[in-house]
Amino acid sequence: MLDAIRNDDGEVIGFAKVTRDMTERMHAQQRLHETQEQLAASQRMEAVGQLSGGIAHDFNNLLMIVLGNLETVEQVAKGLSGAALPRLQRALVNAVRGAQRAAALTQRLLAFSRRQPLDPKPLDVNRFITNIVEFIQRTLGEGIKVEAVGAAGLWPVDVDHAQLETAIVNLAINARDAMPGGGKLTIEALNAFLDSDYCRNNHEVTPG
């Protein structure tokens, strides 16, 4: 903005210009906007956490009823005999395992709602993938043949057992969906060295 400067006779003898630096004000507005966005995101996460916690709590109560009844059926099945008994027992074992895995999922949802960390522990991956094969085979159905391949000298991993199990089951289901005509699914564990080229394209890991 320019203002004319006049003498006592009213003649213009110059101009005065007032310049205001708006940079700091713009930065302050930007910081305020970012803070408001962070607050909104935090409120959304809190709402999701509360919803997850409520659902997980109710679902966990239902699972406890299911597990209790399965245990009762297992006790009754021990007193039975016949050719169908082994099949019934295997079905019960898999049903219990499924319910236990679902219970583990609800615990993770509850942990998320309370923002608690998961529980990583050292894990023998060879034994883990061998033990999970039968459950995955039952989950995928007869159209997919599932096998596990371990490795000698495999390093133990520090991981949340239930989280890894859920991840592998989800991958197995995706693999089944990609083989509508049936096929073979191999779950293989081996030691691997991640070089810098790989890590540049996968930012969640570091070389090693």
N, CA and C of each residue as an Amber inpcrd file, in Angstrom:
protein
   624
   0.8490000  -1.1930000   0.0000000   0.0000000   0.0000000   0.0000000
   0.8830000   1.2410000   0.0000000   0.6300000   2.2050000  -0.9200000
   1.4050000   3.4370000  -1.0200000   0.5900000   4.6140000  -0.4860000
   1.2350000   5.4560000   0.3170000   0.6180000   6.6780000   0.8280000
   1.4450000   7.8770000   0.3700000   0.7610000   8.8750000  -0.1670000
   1.4570000  10.0850000  -0.6200000   1.9120000  10.9260000   0.5700000
   3.1080000  11.5420000   0.4480000   3.6380000  12.4430000   1.4700000
   3.5800000  13.8660000   0.8850000   2.9060000  14.7570000   1.5570000
   2.7060000  16.1240000   1.0690000   3.3570000  17.1310000   2.0190000
   3.7410000  18.2720000   1.4150000   4.2820000  19.3700000   2.2350000
   3.1420000  20.2280000   2.7520000   3.5200000  21.3330000   3.3900000
   2.4900000  22.1990000   3.9750000   1.5850000  22.8200000   2.9200000
   2.0690000  22.9030000   1.6820000   1.2590000  23.4840000   0.6010000
   0.4070000  22.4260000  -0.0980000   0.4940000  21.1820000   0.3250000
  -0.3140000  20.1250000  -0.2680000   0.3150000  19.4540000  -1.4720000
   1.5810000  19.8310000  -1.7600000   2.2450000  19.2300000  -2.9040000
   2.8300000  17.8710000  -2.5120000   2.7270000  16.9480000  -3.4560000
   3.2830000  15.6090000  -3.2110000   4.7910000  15.6790000  -3.3040000
   5.4630000  15.3020000  -2.2620000   6.9240000  15.3180000  -2.2650000
   7.5230000  13.9110000  -2.1400000   6.6570000  12.9020000  -2.0440000
   7.1620000  11.5250000  -1.9510000   6.0380000  10.5680000  -1.6060000
   6.4670000   9.3270000  -1.4550000   5.4970000   8.2820000  -1.1270000
   6.0340000   7.4180000   0.0060000   5.1450000   6.9400000   0.7990000
   5.5130000   6.0370000   1.9030000   4.8590000   4.6770000   1.6680000
   5.6160000   3.6500000   1.8260000   5.1020000   2.2870000   1.6100000
   5.2880000   1.4750000   2.8940000   4.2130000   0.8390000   3.3250000
   4.2520000  -0.0130000   4.5130000   4.1780000  -1.4700000   4.0690000
   5.1680000  -2.2460000   4.3960000   5.2160000  -3.6620000   4.0130000
   5.1270000  -4.5150000   5.2670000   4.2350000  -5.4770000   5.2330000
   4.0660000  -6.3810000   6.3760000   4.4950000  -7.7890000   5.9700000
   5.3580000  -8.3740000   6.7770000   5.8280000  -9.7400000   6.5160000
   4.8040000 -10.7280000   7.0850000   4.1130000 -11.4570000   6.1820000
   3.0540000 -12.3970000   6.5900000   3.5790000 -13.8230000   6.7730000
   4.8960000 -14.0090000   6.6170000   5.4600000 -15.3710000   6.6530000
   5.1680000 -16.0750000   7.9690000   5.4430000 -15.3610000   9.0670000
   5.2560000 -15.9830000  10.3730000   3.7840000 -16.3130000  10.6180000
   2.9050000 -15.4140000  10.1560000   1.4760000 -15.6580000  10.3240000
   1.0390000 -16.8830000   9.5180000   1.5630000 -17.0110000   8.2940000
   1.2310000 -18.1650000   7.4560000   1.7440000 -19.4560000   8.0930000
   2.9670000 -19.4020000   8.6400000   3.5230000 -20.5830000   9.3050000
   2.6810000 -20.9740000  10.5200000   2.2360000 -19.9800000  11.2510000
   1.4120000 -20.2520000  12.4330000   0.0890000 -20.9000000  12.0290000
  -0.5100000 -20.3880000  10.9280000  -1.7630000 -20.9690000  10.4490000
  -1.5550000 -22.4000000   9.9700000  -0.4150000 -22.6290000   9.3140000
  -0.1170000 -23.9810000   8.8390000   0.0710000 -24.9390000  10.0070000
   0.8030000 -24.4780000  11.0420000   0.9910000 -25.3230000  12.2320000
  -0.3340000 -25.6150000  12.9070000  -1.2070000 -24.5980000  12.9600000
  -2.5230000 -24.8020000  13.5550000  -3.3250000 -25.8270000  12.7670000
  -3.2730000 -25.7210000  11.4380000  -3.9970000 -26.6710000  10.5760000
  -3.4700000 -28.0900000  10.7760000  -2.1370000 -28.2420000  10.8470000
  -1.5450000 -29.5680000  11.0540000  -1.9440000 -30.1380000  12.4150000
  -1.9480000 -29.2690000  13.4310000  -2.3430000 -29.7160000  14.7740000
  -3.7980000 -30.1740000  14.7910000  -4.6650000 -29.4240000  14.1060000
  -6.0750000 -29.7950000  14.0350000  -6.2510000 -31.1400000  13.3330000
  -5.4820000 -31.3740000  12.2560000  -5.5610000 -32.6450000  11.5360000
  -5.0800000 -33.7920000  12.4210000  -3.9860000 -33.5810000  13.1590000
  -3.4810000 -34.6110000  14.0640000  -4.4870000 -34.9290000  15.1520000
  -5.1360000 -33.8910000  15.6720000  -6.1450000 -34.1030000  16.7090000
  -7.3180000 -34.9010000  16.1630000  -7.7590000 -34.5550000  14.9370000
  -8.8730000 -35.2790000  14.3260000  -8.5020000 -36.7380000  14.0890000
  -7.2560000 -36.9770000  13.6140000  -6.8040000 -38.3520000  13.3860000
  -6.7360000 -39.1210000  14.7020000  -6.2590000 -38.4560000  15.7560000
  -6.1770000 -39.0980000  17.0680000  -7.5630000 -39.4520000  17.5930000
  -8.5240000 -38.5430000  17.3750000  -9.8910000 -38.8100000  17.8250000
 -10.5100000 -39.9710000  17.0530000 -10.2080000 -40.0450000  15.7330000
 -10.7180000 -41.1620000  14.9450000 -10.1250000 -42.4720000  15.4290000
  -8.8110000 -42.4820000  15.6960000  -8.1600000 -43.7000000  16.1860000
  -8.7160000 -44.1180000  17.5320000  -8.9930000 -43.1350000  18.3870000
  -9.5580000 -43.4550000  19.7050000 -10.9380000 -44.0750000  19.5520000
 -11.7300000 -43.5390000  18.6130000 -13.0670000 -44.0870000  18.3830000
 -12.9800000 -45.5100000  17.8440000 -12.0400000 -45.7420000  16.9130000
 -11.8490000 -47.0920000  16.3690000 -11.4050000 -48.0420000  17.4740000
 -10.5080000 -47.5550000  18.3330000 -10.0430000 -48.3850000  19.4340000
 -11.1510000 -48.7740000  20.3820000 -12.0100000 -47.8130000  20.7010000
 -13.1350000 -48.1080000  21.5960000 -14.0990000 -49.1010000  20.9600000
 -14.3620000 -48.9230000  19.6600000 -15.2470000 -49.8550000  18.9600000
 -14.6350000 -51.2540000  18.9180000 -13.3450000 -51.3270000  18.5840000
 -12.6660000 -52.6250000  18.5250000 -12.6760000 -53.3100000  19.8860000
 -12.4210000 -52.5190000  20.9200000 -12.4130000 -53.0950000  22.2620000
 -13.7620000 -53.6620000  22.6560000 -14.8380000 -52.9290000  22.3380000
 -16.1780000 -53.4120000  22.6780000 -16.5370000 -54.6860000  21.9330000
 -16.2380000 -54.7050000  20.6220000 -16.5320000 -55.8980000  19.8180000
 -15.7040000 -57.0800000  20.3010000 -14.4210000 -56.8390000  20.5340000
 -13.5360000 -57.9260000  20.9580000 -13.9690000 -58.5020000  22.2940000
 -14.3950000 -57.6360000  23.2110000 -14.8240000 -58.1100000  24.5340000
 -16.0470000 -59.0150000  24.4200000 -17.0280000 -58.5750000  23.6440000
 -18.2430000 -59.3780000  23.4780000 -17.9470000 -60.6820000  22.7410000
 -17.1260000 -60.5950000  21.6970000 -16.7820000 -61.7810000  20.9230000
 -15.9980000 -62.7730000  21.7700000 -15.1360000 -62.2630000  22.6160000
 -14.3450000 -63.1370000  23.4760000 -15.2400000 -63.8900000  24.4500000
 -16.2750000 -63.2400000  24.9690000 -17.2150000 -63.9140000  25.8670000
 -17.9270000 -65.0630000  25.1480000 -18.3220000 -64.8270000  23.8910000
 -18.9630000 -65.8850000  23.1050000 -18.0090000 -67.0470000  22.8610000
 -16.7440000 -66.7300000  22.5950000 -15.7680000 -67.7910000  22.3420000
 -15.5500000 -68.6430000  23.5880000 -15.5890000 -68.0210000  24.7440000
 -15.4230000 -68.7860000  25.9740000 -16.5500000 -69.8130000  26.1160000
 -17.7630000 -69.4500000  25.6890000 -18.8850000 -70.3920000  25.7230000
 -18.6410000 -71.5330000  24.7420000 -18.1620000 -71.1760000  23.5220000
 -17.8730000 -72.1940000  22.5070000 -16.7990000 -73.1550000  22.9990000
 -15.7190000 -72.6070000  23.5510000 -14.6270000 -73.4580000  24.0420000
 -15.0980000 -74.3540000  25.1860000 -15.9110000 -73.8140000  26.0670000
 -16.4160000 -74.6220000  27.1740000 -17.2350000 -75.7970000  26.6910000
 -18.0900000 -75.5710000  25.7010000 -18.9000000 -76.6550000  25.1590000
 -18.0580000 -77.6590000  24.3800000 -17.0330000 -77.1910000  23.6780000
 -16.1500000 -78.1140000  22.9560000 -15.3980000 -79.0180000  23.9270000
 -14.9760000 -78.4560000  25.0420000 -14.2990000 -79.2750000  26.0550000
 -15.2490000 -80.3490000  26.6040000 -16.5140000 -79.9750000  26.7830000
 -17.4940000 -80.9620000  27.2420000 -17.6680000 -82.0760000  26.2170000
 -17.7520000 -81.7200000  24.9380000 -17.8940000 -82.7200000  23.8760000
 -16.6680000 -83.6230000  23.8320000 -15.4880000 -83.0420000  24.0310000
 -14.2610000 -83.8490000  24.0440000 -14.3060000 -84.8940000  25.1540000
 -14.7680000 -84.4880000  26.3100000 -14.8510000 -85.4350000  27.4250000
 -15.8380000 -86.5580000  27.1110000 -16.9740000 -86.2080000  26.4990000
 -17.9650000 -87.2180000  26.1430000 -17.4070000 -88.1520000  25.0660000
 -16.6730000 -87.5980000  24.0970000 -16.1330000 -88.4010000  22.9860000
 -15.1400000 -89.4450000  23.4720000 -14.4760000 -89.1920000  24.5890000
 -13.5080000 -90.1600000  25.1070000 -14.1770000 -91.4660000  25.5060000
 -15.4500000 -91.4140000  25.8310000 -16.1530000 -92.6270000  26.2240000
 -16.8220000 -93.3410000  25.0640000 -16.6680000 -92.8220000  23.8520000
 -17.2800000 -93.4340000  22.6790000 -16.3040000 -94.3570000  21.9700000
 -16.8200000 -95.1580000  21.0620000 -15.9750000 -96.0520000  20.2640000
 -16.5960000 -96.1680000  18.8790000 -15.8470000 -96.7450000  17.9620000
 -16.3540000 -96.9240000  16.6040000 -15.4210000 -96.3220000  15.5780000
 -15.6970000 -96.6290000  14.3220000 -14.8140000 -96.1910000  13.2500000
 -14.8150000 -94.6830000  13.0690000 -15.9260000 -94.0400000  13.4160000
 -16.0270000 -92.5960000  13.2090000 -15.3730000 -91.7870000  14.3200000
 -14.9630000 -92.4690000  15.4300000 -14.4270000 -91.7390000  16.5790000
 -13.1620000 -90.9450000  16.2390000 -12.1540000 -91.5340000  15.5580000
 -10.9470000 -90.7490000  15.2540000 -11.2560000 -89.4880000  14.4470000
 -12.1740000 -89.6050000  13.5040000 -12.5390000 -88.4370000  12.6920000
 -13.2000000 -87.3640000  13.5550000 -14.0710000 -87.8080000  14.4840000
 -14.7270000 -86.8790000  15.3890000 -13.7080000 -86.1850000  16.2810000
 -12.7460000 -86.9560000  16.7760000 -11.7300000 -86.3760000  17.6470000
 -10.8760000 -85.3540000  16.9150000 -10.5070000 -85.6620000  15.6590000
  -9.7260000 -84.7010000  14.8750000 -10.5210000 -83.4260000  14.6180000
 -11.8110000 -83.5860000  14.3400000 -12.6590000 -82.4180000  14.1050000
 -12.7520000 -81.5530000  15.3520000 -12.8430000 -82.2070000  16.5070000
 -12.9200000 -81.4640000  17.7590000 -11.6200000 -80.7120000  18.0320000
 -10.4960000 -81.3850000  17.7920000  -9.1970000 -80.7460000  18.0060000
  -9.0650000 -79.5000000  17.1400000  -9.4520000 -79.6160000  15.8630000
  -9.3520000 -78.4760000  14.9490000 -10.3320000 -77.3660000  15.3210000
 -11.5200000 -77.7580000  15.8200000 -12.4890000 -76.7520000  16.2560000
 -11.9470000 -75.9740000  17.4530000 -11.3270000 -76.6940000  18.3910000
 -10.7410000 -76.0360000  19.5650000  -9.6170000 -75.1040000  19.1400000
  -8.7670000 -75.5810000  18.2210000  -7.6690000 -74.7350000  17.7500000
  -8.1990000 -73.4760000  17.0760000  -9.2400000 -73.6480000  16.2580000
  -9.8210000 -72.4900000  15.5960000 -10.3700000 -71.4870000  16.5820000
 -11.0750000 -71.9840000  17.5880000 -11.6360000 -71.0890000  18.6080000
 -10.5260000 -70.4080000  19.4020000  -9.4390000 -71.1340000  19.6760000
  -8.3100000 -70.5430000  20.4020000  -7.6390000 -69.4550000  19.5820000
  -7.5410000 -69.6950000  18.2700000  -6.9510000 -68.6660000  17.4010000
  -7.8500000 -67.4320000  17.3470000  -9.1530000 -67.6690000  17.3100000
 -10.0850000 -66.5420000  17.3270000  -9.9740000 -65.7740000  18.6390000
  -9.7880000 -66.5120000  19.7380000  -9.6110000 -65.8610000  21.0360000
  -8.3400000 -65.0200000  21.0440000  -7.2780000 -65.5400000  20.4110000
  -6.0270000 -64.7850000  20.3210000  -6.2280000 -63.5040000  19.5110000
  -7.0560000 -63.5910000  18.4660000  -7.3560000 -62.4090000  17.6600000
  -8.0670000 -61.3520000  18.4940000  -9.0200000 -61.7820000  19.3120000
  -9.7330000 -60.8050000  20.1400000  -8.7830000 -60.1530000  21.1410000
  -7.7990000 -60.9100000  21.6140000  -6.8250000 -60.3290000  22.5390000
  -6.0060000 -59.2500000  21.8540000  -5.6770000 -59.4650000  20.5750000
  -4.9270000 -58.4510000  19.8390000  -5.7850000 -57.2100000  19.6030000
  -7.0790000 -57.4240000  19.3440000  -7.9820000 -56.2860000  19.1910000
  -8.0910000 -55.4990000  20.4990000  -8.1560000 -56.2420000  21.6040000
  -8.2100000 -55.5750000  22.9090000  -6.9140000 -54.8230000  23.1790000
  -5.7850000 -55.4240000  22.7750000  -4.4960000 -54.7570000  22.9500000
  -4.4530000 -53.4750000  22.1220000  -5.0020000 -53.5340000  20.9080000
  -5.0390000 -52.3460000  20.0540000  -5.9160000 -51.2610000  20.6760000
  -7.0570000 -51.6600000  21.2000000  -7.9700000 -50.6710000  21.7740000
  -7.3670000 -49.9980000  22.9940000  -6.4710000 -50.7240000  23.6920000
  -5.7990000 -50.1400000  24.8570000  -4.4100000 -49.6240000  24.5070000
  -4.0680000 -49.7360000  23.2020000  -2.7480000 -49.3380000  22.7000000
  -1.6370000 -50.0480000  23.4500000  -1.8220000 -51.3210000  23.6960000
  -0.8000000 -52.1240000  24.3450000   0.0520000 -52.8110000  23.2820000
   1.3350000 -53.0220000  23.5700000   2.1900000 -53.7020000  22.5970000
   1.8350000 -55.1810000  22.5130000   2.2000000 -55.8180000  21.3960000
   2.0250000 -57.2580000  21.2590000   3.1020000 -57.9620000  22.0690000
   3.1700000 -59.2690000  21.9710000   4.0320000 -60.0490000  22.8580000
   5.0120000 -60.8990000  22.0530000   6.0590000 -60.2830000  21.4910000
   7.0290000 -61.0690000  20.7140000   7.8950000 -61.9510000  21.6110000
   8.0900000 -63.2080000  21.1560000   8.9340000 -64.1620000  21.8720000
   9.7230000 -64.9870000  20.8560000  10.8660000 -65.5630000  21.2500000
  11.6280000 -66.4070000  20.3210000  10.7810000 -67.5850000  19.8470000
  10.8540000 -67.8810000  18.5430000  10.0090000 -68.9100000  17.9530000
  10.8210000 -69.8030000  17.0360000  10.6350000 -71.1280000  17.1730000
  11.2200000 -72.1090000  16.2590000  10.3160000 -72.1820000  15.0320000
  10.7220000 -71.5690000  13.9400000   9.8540000 -71.4490000  12.7690000
   9.6270000 -72.8040000  12.1040000  10.6440000 -73.6640000  12.0820000
  10.4600000 -75.0010000  11.4930000   9.3130000 -75.7480000  12.1700000
   9.3370000 -75.7700000  13.4730000   8.2850000 -76.4640000  14.2200000
   6.9440000 -75.7580000  14.0340000   6.9920000 -74.4430000  13.9940000
   5.7660000 -73.6530000  13.8630000   5.0370000 -73.9690000  12.5620000
   5.7480000 -73.9390000  11.4230000   5.0630000 -74.1650000  10.1470000
   4.6260000 -75.6170000  10.0060000   5.3500000 -76.5440000  10.6460000
   4.9210000 -77.9490000  10.6110000   3.6120000 -78.1230000  11.3660000
   3.5030000 -77.4540000  12.5010000   2.3010000 -77.5930000  13.3250000
   1.0790000 -76.8970000  12.7170000   1.3080000 -75.8800000  11.8920000
   0.1840000 -75.1030000  11.3690000  -0.3940000 -75.7000000  10.0870000
   0.3300000 -76.6480000   9.4770000  -0.0890000 -77.2000000   8.1810000
  -1.4850000 -77.8220000   8.2460000  -1.7380000 -78.6490000   9.2660000
  -3.0290000 -79.3380000   9.3320000  -4.1800000 -78.3420000   9.4400000
  -3.9850000 -77.3130000  10.2610000  -5.0450000 -76.3160000  10.4130000
  -5.2930000 -75.5870000   9.1040000  -4.2240000 -75.2270000   8.3940000
  -4.3840000 -74.5260000   7.1160000  -5.0430000 -75.4350000   6.0970000
  -4.6610000 -76.7290000   6.0990000  -5.2650000 -77.6740000   5.1660000
  -6.7710000 -77.7500000   5.3890000  -7.1990000 -77.8100000   6.6330000
  -8.6270000 -77.8440000   6.9460000  -9.3090000 -76.5480000   6.5210000
  -8.5960000 -75.4430000   6.6800000  -9.1610000 -74.1410000   6.3350000
  -9.3530000 -73.9930000   4.8300000  -8.3890000 -74.4760000   4.0560000
  -8.4190000 -74.2820000   2.6030000  -9.2830000 -75.3110000   1.8820000
  -9.4670000 -76.4690000   2.4810000 -10.2660000 -77.5050000   1.8210000
  -9.4250000 -78.4840000   1.0210000 -10.0870000 -79.4910000   0.4750000
  -9.3730000 -80.5840000  -0.1850000  -8.8020000 -80.1850000  -1.5380000
  -9.2670000 -79.0950000  -2.1220000  -8.7860000 -78.7000000  -3.4480000
  -7.3560000 -78.1870000  -3.4550000  -6.8250000 -77.8490000  -2.2820000
  -5.4650000 -77.3270000  -2.1780000  -4.6420000 -78.2720000  -1.3020000
  -3.5150000 -78.7310000  -1.8330000  -2.6070000 -79.5610000  -1.0410000
  -1.5880000 -78.6470000  -0.3670000  -1.4600000 -78.7590000   0.9520000
  -0.5770000 -77.8840000   1.7200000   0.6050000 -78.6830000   2.2640000
   1.7960000 -78.1490000   2.1070000   2.9750000 -78.7840000   2.6940000
   3.8950000 -77.7230000   3.2830000   4.6740000 -78.1310000   4.2780000
   5.6220000 -77.2310000   4.9250000   7.0400000 -77.7110000   4.6310000
   7.9200000 -76.7840000   4.3390000   9.3250000 -77.1060000   4.0570000
  10.1930000 -76.2520000   4.9700000  10.8950000 -76.8990000   5.8830000
  11.7880000 -76.1970000   6.7910000  13.1980000 -76.1340000   6.2420000
  14.1280000 -75.6710000   7.0620000  15.5200000 -75.5500000   6.6350000
  16.4300000 -75.8680000   7.8070000  17.5930000 -76.4720000   7.4850000
  18.5830000 -76.7590000   8.5140000  19.2400000 -75.4600000   8.9700000
  19.5150000 -75.3720000  10.2580000  20.1900000 -74.1850000  10.7840000
  19.3470000 -72.9250000  10.7500000  18.0330000 -73.0920000  10.7590000
  17.1520000 -71.9210000  10.6830000  17.2430000 -71.1230000  11.9800000
  17.4150000 -69.8110000  11.8380000  17.5090000 -68.9700000  13.0280000
  16.1490000 -68.8060000  13.6930000  16.1110000 -68.7450000  15.0200000
  14.8330000 -68.4230000  15.6890000  14.4670000 -66.9660000  15.4060000
  13.1880000 -66.6640000  15.4350000  12.7470000 -65.2870000  15.2070000
  12.0290000 -64.7760000  16.4490000  12.1320000 -63.4820000  16.6630000
  11.4570000 -62.8400000  17.7830000  10.1630000 -62.2480000  17.2470000
   9.0380000 -62.8930000  17.5230000   7.7840000 -62.5020000  16.8780000
   6.6130000 -62.8300000  17.7870000   5.5200000 -62.1230000  17.5940000
   4.2800000 -62.4670000  18.2730000   3.6990000 -63.6990000  17.5810000
   3.5970000 -64.7850000  18.3160000   3.1750000 -66.0750000  17.7610000
   1.8260000 -65.9660000  17.0440000   0.8500000 -65.3890000  17.7060000
  -0.4950000 -65.3050000  17.1300000  -0.5200000 -64.4010000  15.9050000
   0.2710000 -63.3210000  15.9320000   0.2940000 -62.4050000  14.7990000
   0.8740000 -63.0970000  13.5620000   1.9570000 -63.8550000  13.7440000
   2.5540000 -64.5730000  12.6260000   1.5920000 -65.6200000  12.0810000
   0.9230000 -66.3160000  12.9620000  -0.0370000 -67.3390000  12.5470000
  -1.1560000 -66.7300000  11.7100000  -1.6900000 -65.6170000  12.1620000
  -2.7570000 -64.9430000  11.4220000  -2.2650000 -64.4910000  10.0570000
  -1.0440000 -63.9580000  10.0010000  -0.4880000 -63.4980000   8.7250000
  -0.3570000 -64.6500000   7.7350000   0.1300000 -65.8070000   8.2060000
   0.3150000 -66.9600000   7.3160000  -1.0350000 -67.4980000   6.8520000
  -1.9980000 -67.5650000   7.7520000  -3.3330000 -68.0460000   7.3610000
  -3.9460000 -67.1210000   6.3080000  -3.7970000 -65.8170000   6.4910000
  -4.3350000 -64.8690000   5.5090000  -3.6510000 -65.0370000   4.1550000
  -2.3320000 -65.2290000   4.1630000  -1.6030000 -65.4580000   2.9100000
  -2.0730000 -66.7530000   2.2490000  -2.3130000 -67.7800000   3.0580000
  -2.7600000 -69.0630000   2.5200000  -4.1390000 -68.9260000   1.8730000
  -5.0190000 -68.1770000   2.4990000  -6.3610000 -67.9670000   1.9400000
  -6.2630000 -67.1930000   0.6260000  -5.3820000 -66.1860000   0.5780000
  -5.1780000 -65.4440000  -0.6690000  -4.6450000 -66.3600000  -1.7630000
  -3.7350000 -67.2640000  -1.3890000  -3.1720000 -68.2020000  -2.3640000
  -4.2530000 -69.1390000  -2.8890000  -5.1230000 -69.6010000  -2.0030000
  -6.2270000 -70.4690000  -2.4370000  -7.1360000 -69.7380000  -3.4220000
  -7.4260000 -68.4810000  -3.1310000  -8.3050000 -67.7050000  -4.0050000
  -7.6790000 -67.4970000  -5.3830000  -6.3360000 -67.5280000  -5.4270000
  -5.6450000 -67.3650000  -6.7080000  -5.5570000 -68.6850000  -7.4820000
  -6.0170000 -69.7770000  -6.8670000  -6.0020000 -71.0950000  -7.5260000
  -7.4110000 -71.6780000  -7.5130000  -8.3380000 -71.0770000  -8.2470000
  -9.7330000 -71.5560000  -8.2070000  -9.8900000 -73.0010000  -8.6750000
  -8.9350000 -73.4790000  -9.4860000  -8.9970000 -74.8590000  -9.9580000
  -8.2690000 -75.8370000  -9.0660000  -7.7980000 -75.3710000  -7.9080000
  -7.0340000 -76.2400000  -7.0150000  -5.5500000 -76.1130000  -7.2920000
  -4.7430000 -76.6900000  -6.4230000  -3.2950000 -76.6070000  -6.6080000
  -2.5410000 -76.9980000  -5.3580000  -1.3000000 -76.5880000  -5.3050000
  -0.4140000 -76.9520000  -4.2010000   0.1410000 -75.6770000  -3.5610000
   0.0820000 -75.6300000  -2.2490000   0.5990000 -74.4890000  -1.4950000
   1.7600000 -74.9680000  -0.6320000   2.9220000 -74.3650000  -0.8290000
   4.0990000 -74.7200000  -0.0440000   4.4510000 -73.5650000   0.8850000
   4.5410000 -73.8560000   2.1640000   4.9740000 -72.8700000   3.1580000
   6.4180000 -73.1990000   3.5120000   7.3230000 -72.3190000   3.1240000
   8.7540000 -72.6080000   3.2700000   9.4180000 -71.5670000   4.1580000
  10.3120000 -72.0210000   4.9970000  11.0710000 -71.1190000   5.8720000
  12.5610000 -71.2870000   5.5780000  13.2600000 -70.1780000   5.4330000
  14.7020000 -70.2310000   5.2140000  15.3160000 -68.9180000   5.6690000
  16.6090000 -68.9680000   5.9760000  17.3310000 -67.7600000   6.3340000
  17.5630000 -66.9300000   5.0740000  17.4750000 -65.6150000   5.2110000
  17.6810000 -64.7510000   4.0520000  18.4520000 -63.5090000   4.4580000
  19.3070000 -63.0350000   3.5510000  20.0310000 -61.7840000   3.7720000
  19.3930000 -60.7040000   2.9080000  18.9680000 -59.6310000   3.5180000
  18.3240000 -58.5340000   2.8060000  19.3680000 -57.4780000   2.4740000
  19.6510000 -57.3230000   1.1710000  20.6780000 -56.3520000   0.7710000
  20.0780000 -54.9490000   0.6720000  20.9400000 -53.9780000   0.3880000
  20.5070000 -52.5730000   0.3740000  19.5100000 -52.3040000  -0.7500000
  19.6560000 -53.0010000  -1.8950000  18.7150000 -52.8050000  -3.0020000
  17.3100000 -53.2250000  -2.5960000  17.2150000 -54.3670000  -1.9180000
  15.9030000 -54.8360000  -1.4680000  15.2960000 -53.8540000  -0.4680000
  16.1190000 -53.3720000   0.4490000  15.6120000 -52.4990000   1.5070000
  15.1950000 -51.1300000   0.9800000  15.8140000 -50.6870000  -0.1230000
  15.3890000 -49.4170000  -0.7120000  13.9540000 -49.4960000  -1.2250000
  13.5460000 -50.6690000  -1.6540000  12.1840000 -50.8600000  -2.1600000
  11.2220000 -51.3340000  -1.0830000  11.7420000 -51.6800000   0.0950000
  10.9210000 -52.1490000   1.2130000  11.4000000 -51.4270000   2.4690000
  10.8470000 -50.2400000   2.6790000  11.3920000 -49.3280000   3.6990000
  11.1710000 -49.8100000   5.1290000  10.3270000 -50.8280000   5.3110000
  10.0720000 -51.2760000   6.6840000  11.1820000 -52.1650000   7.2330000
  12.1570000 -52.5450000   6.4020000  13.2400000 -53.4190000   6.8630000
  14.5780000 -52.7250000   6.6640000  15.6000000 -53.2420000   7.3470000
  16.9550000 -52.7030000   7.2370000  17.8710000 -53.8120000   6.7190000
  18.9670000 -53.4530000   6.0600000  19.8640000 -54.4810000   5.5210000
  20.3570000 -55.4350000   6.6140000  20.4500000 -56.6940000   6.2470000
  20.9420000 -57.6890000   7.2100000  20.2280000 -59.0010000   7.0630000
